[in-house]
């Protein structure tokens, strides 16, 4: 004979089975025993136990399990908030807003800094540098890694410099790259001319590197090796110093517009010149004398070849001159171009100008503002 159990009994059985599947809670038995001993003994009751009375003990167990779970959850540490991550933008930094002493470190991407109208320099990935001078003469100290720069041409002798320990690489309009490799400084020049010298001296540069040349120097800026179109200071027997070319000069391409063919063949130095060797390039003072004559000539041409009006007329251009070793002007370029009449007048007059003779000649750019 099968005895059918009541629904509450079957529910109790299922609850007991589910409780058995869970691990037993860690109860304070001593405390529970002391509490039970203080409670009065129940009176005998022959009446059948109700459903809720049967659930009393399992309910106590459920409450204990819930209390233990609450304690465990409360002890788990709260998750820490995610750290903010700085996102790098593709736009270059405004270099004019950087204070002196600002340290910059490039991450996995290059970091570009731009000084409007003056220079644009790029820290290669994982390189570090800081701004040493943000005034008239921009100076960046490279601590590690590599830095490349493009400097806007300027008539001033120096507008931008990169220093690595005791080595100073100074320019006034060029494109170059500087890298610190262990205890050496590697310099590569793609445009213009850079001077390498010990920091803080501002004397005759120890080395001059020109387009398509490179050099490897000690951290004091006094010694190094160069290759390509470069020269170094050499003292003669009387203690006088001059730059001697250390490698064959790279060919200078002709300008695409307003190019002048040399009017005279290049003169080879006579044997007696070996006693008093020619400088590698004309000195800065010799160049400035020629530039002064060129500026006067350009001003007269602009005045004579522009229409007479009651309003003030002005024009800005970058004049690039390539001077051969014999001092004659090899090519002239205006960027942007001037009026045809002004250019023809200027080219005709510049044919008569000569510069100091040198071994390599020189190419330089000057910004001109013409007005009448």
C-alpha positions, 0 to 999 in steps of 0.5 A, a space after each residue: 500500500 502506498 501512502 501519499 505524502 502531503 504537499 508540504 512534506 514533499 516541499 520540505 524534502 526538496 528543501 532539505 535536499 537543496 540544503 545538503 548540496 550547499 557547504 555547511 555554514 561555519 556556525 558559532 556552536 558554543 554561542 548557540 549552545 549557551 543560548 539554548 541552555 538559557 531557553 525554557 524547555 518546551 512542554 510536551 505536546 501530543 498534537 501533530 506538529 504543523 508545517 511551519 514548526 517543521 520548517 523551523 530548523 531548516 529556516 535557522 540554517 538558511 538564515 545562518 547561510 545567508 548571514 555568512 554569505 553577506 559577511 563574505 561579500 562585505 569583506 571583498 574589496 571594492 573594485 578600484 576605479 580605472 585610471 584615466 588615460 591621456 589620449 595623444 592627438 595628431 595635431 602638433 603642440 603649440 611650442 610657444 605655450 611651453 614654459 622653460 623647463 617643460 619636459 616632453 616624452 614621446 610614447 609609441 608615436 612621434 610627438 610634434 612641437 611647432 613654433 609658428 613661423 619659426 621651427 617645427 621639431 619632432 620627438 621620435 618614439 620614446 625620446 625625451 627632451 625639455 625646453 631650455 630656452 623659449 625666447 629669441 633663441 629656441 633651445 631644446 635639450 635632448 636627454 635620450 632618443 632622437 629629434 628631427 627639426 625643420 627651421 624656417 630660414 632667418 637672417 639671424 646667425 642662430 635661431 634654433 639649437 639642440 643640445 645633448 650634454 655638452 654638445 650644441 647643434 645650432 642652425 638658422 634655417 635648415 632640416 636636420 636630425 640629432 640622435 643620442 646613441 650611448 655616449 655619442 651624438 649622431 647628426 644628419 643634415 638634409 638641408 642647409 648648414 648646422 654648426 656643432 660646438 661645445 655648449 656655452 662657447 659660442 666661438 668658432 664652431 668645431 664642425 660645420 655640416 652641410 646638406 647630405 652630410 653627417 657626423 658622430 661626436 663626443 658628448 663634449 662637442 670637441 671631437 668627432 668624425 664627419 662624412 659628406 659635405 662637412 668641414 672641421 676647424 684646423 689650426 695652422 702653424 701660427 695658431 690661426 684657425 680655419 675650417 678645412 673640408 674633410 670630404 668632397 662637397 655634395 653637388 648642389 642642384 640648380 634652382 628650377 627658376 631664375 637660374 643663372 649659368 656661371 659667367 666664368 669657369 671655376 678657377 682652380 687654386 694656384 700652387 702658391 695658395 697651398 701656403 695660405 689655404 682658402 677657407 672652406 666657405 666665405 666668412 659670415 662677415 664676407 657673406 653679409 657684405 655681399 648680402 648688403 649689396 644684393 639688398 640695395 640692388 633689389 631695392 632699386 629694382 623694386 622701386 624702378 620696376 613697380 608702378 607709381 601709385 599713391 599707396 605704399 607697395 611692398 613684397 616679401 620674398 626669400 632670396 636664395 643665392 648659390 655662390 661658386 668657389 671663385 666667388 661668382 653667383 651660380 644661381 638665384 631663386 626667389 620664393 615666392 617669385 617677384 614681378 617679371 620686371 623686378 626679377 630681370 632687373 635683379 638677375 642682371 645686376 647680381 651677375 656683377 656681384 662677387 663674393 670672397 673665394 673659397 674651397 666650396 662656395 656657399 648657398 644661403 637664403 635671406 628673407 627680404 621685405 621690399 617696399 616703395 
